[in-house]
Amino acid sequence: MKKILIIDDDASLREIVARALKKHAFESIQAENGRAGVSLAREHLPDVILGDVQMGSFDGYAALSAIRFEPATATIPFILMTGAPDENGRRMGMELGADDYMAKPFTVQSLLIAIQAQLKKREAILKQISVARLSDADQAEIRSIEETISNPGAPDSMVLGDPTEALGGEFADLEVFLRMLSLYHPNLGSVARRMVALCREIGRTSGLSSDETGNLVRAAALCDISMVGISHSVVRRWLRDPNTLRPEEWSLISEHPEQSGQFLKAWPNYRGLREIIRSHHEYWDGSGYPDGLVGDKIPIASCLLAAAHFYCSRYEPADQVLSELWLHAGSLFDQEAVEAVAKAVPTANLPTGEREILLTELRAGVVLARDLRNASGVVLLPRGRLITEATVARLLVISRSRPVDQNVLVCG
């Protein structure tokens, strides 16, 4: 008997759907909110999940994101249900990995058709994989993966440094915060470490005093620290595409410069950073946040931090990012701040940029910054592996039948 998980805060609707499913030989499990739904999905591994969109703070989007994040549940078909359908919501759901999007109210017949479609699609994929004979290219790729695992020095793998190599000296106090950011979301931790390195070099090449450099470096490490208090799914979508955020979610993001400053009240030694951090998303033309400051109303240290943040959060070649930074000089960024960043970049020893992407976004030519594992924890591809087109194709086939970590950490 196929098992369907129903996640909805409307108890009467859950009961109606459950009774309808029972008449058609489906077993149902019910959850009253997104958090409970994620827990039941882990426990029961249902064949299909039905999730309402609007359910308080931990809504259907958050539940979908959490379910797609875990290897054990990542491939379970998920159908979003909503009483307020709109194109932005549908697009957001598809981006997060929804398999279908249904507007309420719907008929039992339309729901059954949607469920059967997902079950048939999944069964077809499993059947195709179970009967398919591996091509010579597939077999060669498997041998290559096995050889790379047993021989990390193989030609198509790279030796990477430790991305969490601890800071020492006068900035050793920042290490715990940098590790916290990296654990919460690798992109935030990677950008913070790169900013720390770049700001140290800006201090040297621009002739800043020891105190000015110290404040700039510490602000670089701590400017996004309050992000750990925002829903992980909201931060993840903001990093991928800010345009997918709802107004109330954008409000949380836009408050993070002020909230990071408030967070630092507990550390007297960091109180001098609050003004720098509060204004690090202000733009020269007044279009930034949280205060809409214009021109020289923005503290110079904040101007330096804003330009450094732009450079360190991009993953294109250095000359391309610098060219784009120059295009915004005098509009988004202070011209002198852009000049300071451009002067420091050639001699700055920046850590390798790392970013988390979806498995479906994996492309040939990138290098894994973290082991890629299946649901059982077995390493499919080791950290340092240079991805080829054959690797991408093989992983996508595997992920359709057996859970693979859907979030991949890559270099650059």
C-alpha positions in Angstrom: 0.0 0.0 0.0 1.4 3.4 -1.0 1.9 5.8 1.8 1.0 9.5 1.5 2.1 12.2 4.0 -0.4 15.1 4.3 1.1 18.3 5.8 -1.5 21.0 6.5 -2.5 23.1 9.5 -6.2 22.7 8.6 -7.3 19.5 10.5 -10.6 19.2 8.6 -8.9 19.3 5.2 -6.4 16.7 6.4 -9.2 14.4 7.4 -11.1 14.9 4.1 -8.0 14.1 2.1 -7.1 11.1 4.3 -10.6 9.6 3.9 -10.5 10.1 0.1 -7.1 8.4 -0.1 -8.2 5.5 2.1 -11.1 4.8 -0.4 -8.5 4.4 -3.1 -6.2 2.1 -1.2 -3.7 4.7 0.0 -2.3 4.8 3.6 -2.0 8.3 4.9 0.0 10.0 7.6 -0.9 13.5 8.9 1.2 16.4 10.2 -0.3 19.7 11.5 2.7 21.9 10.5 5.9 21.9 8.4 8.2 21.0 11.2 6.2 17.9 12.2 5.9 17.0 8.5 9.7 17.0 8.1 10.0 14.7 11.1 7.4 12.3 9.8 9.0 12.2 6.4 12.3 11.2 7.9 10.6 8.5 10.0 8.2 7.0 7.4 9.8 7.8 4.0 6.4 8.2 2.3 5.8 7.6 -1.4 4.4 11.1 -2.0 4.1 14.2 0.2 1.3 16.7 0.0 2.2 20.0 1.7 0.2 23.2 2.2 2.1 26.4 1.5 0.8 28.7 4.3 1.4 27.3 7.7 2.9 29.9 9.9 6.7 30.5 10.3 7.7 26.9 9.2 5.6 26.9 6.0 5.3 24.5 3.1 8.4 26.1 1.4 10.5 25.6 4.5 9.3 22.0 4.8 10.0 21.3 1.1 13.5 22.9 1.5 14.3 20.7 4.6 13.0 17.6 2.9 15.1 18.2 -0.3 18.1 19.0 2.0 18.3 15.5 3.5 19.6 12.7 1.3 17.1 10.2 2.8 14.0 12.2 1.7 15.5 14.3 -1.1 13.8 12.3 -4.0 10.3 11.8 -2.5 7.7 13.5 -4.8 6.4 16.6 -3.2 3.1 18.3 -4.2 2.5 21.8 -2.9 -1.1 22.9 -2.2 -2.2 26.5 -1.8 -5.3 28.5 -1.3 -3.7 31.6 -2.8 -2.0 30.5 -6.0 0.3 32.9 -7.9 3.1 32.7 -10.4 5.8 33.8 -8.1 4.8 31.1 -5.5 4.6 28.4 -8.2 8.1 29.4 -9.5 9.5 29.5 -6.0 8.1 26.0 -5.3 9.6 24.6 -8.5 12.9 26.1 -7.7 12.9 24.5 -4.3 12.2 21.1 -5.9 8.4 20.7 -5.9 7.0 18.2 -8.3 3.6 19.7 -8.7 1.6 22.8 -7.5 -2.1 22.5 -6.8 -4.6 25.4 -6.2 -7.2 24.9 -3.5 -10.0 24.0 -3.6 -9.3 20.9 -5.8 -11.4 17.8 -6.5 -10.5 14.4 -5.2 -10.2 13.3 -8.8 -7.6 15.9 -9.6 -5.6 15.1 -6.5 -5.6 11.4 -7.3 -4.5 12.2 -10.9 -1.6 14.3 -9.5 -0.5 11.6 -7.0 -0.7 8.8 -9.6 1.3 10.9 -12.1 4.1 11.2 -9.5 4.0 7.5 -8.6 4.1 6.5 -12.3 7.0 8.8 -13.0 9.0 7.5 -10.1 8.2 3.9 -11.0 9.3 4.5 -14.6 12.6 5.9 -13.5 13.2 3.0 -11.2 12.3 0.5 -13.9 14.5 2.2 -16.5 17.5 2.1 -14.2 16.9 -1.5 -13.1 16.8 -2.9 -16.6 19.3 -0.6 -18.3 22.6 -2.0 -19.3 25.5 0.2 -18.3 27.2 1.7 -21.4 31.0 1.5 -21.8 31.1 5.2 -20.8 29.2 4.5 -17.6 31.4 1.6 -16.7 34.5 3.7 -17.4 33.1 6.5 -15.2 32.4 4.0 -12.3 36.0 2.7 -12.6 37.2 6.3 -12.6 35.2 7.1 -9.4 36.5 3.9 -7.7 40.1 4.7 -8.7 39.8 8.3 -7.4 38.4 7.1 -4.1 41.3 4.7 -3.7 43.9 7.1 -5.1 43.2 10.7 -4.2 46.2 11.8 -6.2 44.6 10.7 -9.5 44.9 13.2 -12.4 41.3 14.3 -12.2 41.3 15.2 -8.5 42.8 18.2 -6.8 44.5 18.7 -3.4 42.6 21.4 -1.6 43.7 23.3 1.5 41.7 23.3 4.7 38.8 25.7 4.1 38.4 26.1 7.9 42.1 26.7 8.6 42.0 28.6 11.9 43.0 32.3 12.1 45.8 33.0 14.4 47.5 36.0 16.0 45.5 39.1 16.8 42.4 37.8 15.0 42.2 34.4 16.7 39.1 35.6 18.6 37.1 35.6 15.3 37.6 31.9 14.6 34.6 30.6 16.6 32.3 33.1 14.7 33.7 32.1 11.3 33.1 28.4 12.0 29.6 29.1 13.2 28.8 30.9 9.9 30.3 28.0 7.9 28.3 25.4 9.8 25.1 27.4 9.3 25.7 27.9 5.6 29.0 27.3 3.7 28.5 30.4 1.5 28.4 32.7 4.4 31.5 31.2 6.0 33.4 31.3 2.8 32.6 34.9 2.0 33.5 36.0 5.6 36.9 34.3 5.4 37.7 35.8 2.1 36.6 39.3 3.3 38.8 38.9 6.4 41.8 38.2 4.2 41.0 41.0 1.7 40.4 43.5 4.4 43.7 42.7 6.1 45.4 43.5 2.8 43.3 46.6 2.3 44.6 47.8 5.6 48.2 47.2 4.5 48.0 48.6 1.0 45.9 51.6 1.9 48.0 52.7 4.9 45.3 52.3 7.5 46.3 52.4 11.1 46.5 49.2 13.2 43.2 50.1 14.9 41.4 50.9 11.7 42.6 47.7 10.1 41.6 45.7 13.1 38.1 47.1 13.1 37.6 46.6 9.4 38.8 42.9 9.6 36.6 42.2 12.6 33.6 43.8 10.9 34.2 41.7 7.8 34.0 38.5 9.9 31.0 39.6 11.9 28.8 41.6 9.6 26.5 38.6 8.7 26.6 36.9 12.1 22.9 37.5 12.8 22.0 35.5 9.7 22.1 32.4 11.9 18.9 33.6 13.6 16.9 33.6 10.3 15.2 30.6 8.9 17.7 28.5 7.0 15.4 28.2 4.0 15.0 32.0 3.8 18.7 32.6 3.8 19.3 29.8 1.3 16.8 31.4 -1.1 18.2 34.9 -0.5 21.7 33.6 -1.4 20.4 31.9 -4.6 17.9 34.6 -5.8 16.7 37.5 -3.6 13.8 38.0 -6.0 12.1 34.8 -4.6 11.7 36.3 -1.2 8.3 37.3 0.1 8.0 40.9 1.6 8.1 39.6 5.2 11.2 37.5 4.4 13.0 40.4 2.8 12.2 42.4 5.9 14.2 39.9 8.0 17.1 40.0 5.6 17.2 43.8 5.4 17.3 44.0 9.2 20.4 41.8 9.5 23.0 44.6 9.5 21.3 46.2 12.6 20.7 42.8 14.2 24.4 41.9 13.8 25.3 45.1 15.6 22.8 44.3 18.4 24.3 40.8 18.7 27.7 42.4 19.4 26.5 44.3 22.4 27.3 41.3 24.5 31.0 41.7 23.6 32.3 45.1 24.8 35.5 44.8 22.7 33.3 44.7 19.5 31.0 47.6 20.3 33.0 49.9 18.0 32.1 47.8 15.1 28.4 48.4 15.2 28.4 51.5 13.0 30.6 49.9 10.4 28.4 46.8 10.2 25.1 48.6 10.3 26.0 50.5 7.1 27.8 47.8 5.1 24.8 47.4 2.8 24.3 51.1 2.2 24.9 52.3 -1.4 26.5 55.5 -2.5 23.4 56.5 -4.4 21.1 56.0 -1.4 19.5 52.8 -2.6 20.9 50.6 0.1 19.6 49.6 3.6 18.8 49.8 6.4 18.9 53.6 6.6 19.2 54.7 2.9 22.3 56.8 3.6 23.8 58.7 0.7 27.4 59.5 -0.3 29.7 60.6 2.4 27.0 60.1 5.0 28.2 56.4 4.9 31.2 55.7 7.2 34.3 55.2 5.1 35.0 51.8 6.8 31.5 50.7 5.7 32.2 51.8 2.1 35.4 49.6 2.2 33.4 46.7 3.6 30.7 47.0 1.0 33.1 46.9 -1.9 35.0 44.0 -0.3 31.8 42.1 0.3 30.8 42.5 -3.4 34.2 41.2 -4.6 34.4 38.3 -2.1 30.8 37.0 -2.8 31.4 36.6 -6.5 32.8 33.5 -8.1 33.8 34.7 -11.6 37.5 35.3 -12.5 39.1 38.2 -10.5 39.4 40.6 -13.5 35.8 40.1 -14.4 34.6 40.8 -10.9 36.9 43.9 -10.6 35.5 45.2 -13.9 32.0 44.9 -12.7 33.0 46.6 -9.4 34.4 49.5 -11.3 31.2 49.8 -13.3 29.4 50.5 -10.0 32.0 53.0 -8.7 30.2 56.3 -7.9 26.8 54.7 -8.0 26.6 51.7 -5.6 30.1 52.0 -4.2 32.4 54.8 -3.1 35.1 55.3 -5.8 37.9 55.4 -3.3 36.7 52.2 -1.7 36.7 50.5 -5.2 40.2 51.8 -5.7 41.3 50.3 -2.4 39.9 46.9 -3.2 41.4 46.9 -6.7 44.8 47.8 -5.2 44.6 45.1 -2.6 43.3 42.2 -4.7 46.6 41.4 -6.6 48.6 40.8 -3.4 45.8 39.4 -1.1 46.0 35.7 -0.2 42.3 34.9 -0.4 41.0 31.4 0.5 39.4 29.5 -2.3 35.8 30.6 -2.8 33.3 27.9 -1.9 29.6 27.9 -2.6 26.7 25.4 -2.2 24.7 24.6 -5.3 22.0 22.0 -6.1 23.0 18.7 -7.6 21.0 19.7 -10.7 23.2 22.7 -11.1 26.4 20.7 -11.1 28.5 21.3 -14.3 31.7 20.0 -15.7 34.8 21.9 -14.8 34.1 22.6 -11.1 35.9 21.0 -8.2 34.1 19.4 -5.2 34.9 21.2 -1.9 33.1 18.6 0.2 32.7 14.8 -0.2 29.5 13.9 -2.1 27.7 11.1 -0.2 24.6 9.0 -0.6 21.9 8.5 2.1 24.0 5.8 3.8 26.9 8.1 4.2 29.0 6.3 1.5 31.3 8.7 -0.4 30.3 8.7 -4.1 32.9 11.3 -5.0 35.7 12.7 -2.8 36.5 16.3 -2.0 38.9 17.6 -4.6 37.3 15.7 -7.5 37.3 17.6 -10.8 33.8 17.1 -12.2 33.4 15.8 -15.8 30.3 15.7 -18.1 30.2 11.9 -17.6 30.2 12.4 -13.8 27.3 14.8 -14.0 25.2 12.5 -16.1 25.9 9.5 -13.9 25.0 11.4 -10.7 21.7 12.6 -12.0 20.7 9.1 -13.0 21.7 7.7 -9.6 19.8 10.5 -7.8 16.6 9.5 -9.5 16.6 6.1 -7.9 18.7 6.3 -4.8 19.0 9.3 -2.5 22.1 11.5 -3.1 22.9 14.6 -1.2 21.1 17.3 -3.2 23.3 20.2 -1.9 26.8 20.1 -3.3 29.7 22.3 -2.1 32.0 23.3 -5.0 35.1 25.6 -5.4 34.6 28.8 -7.2 
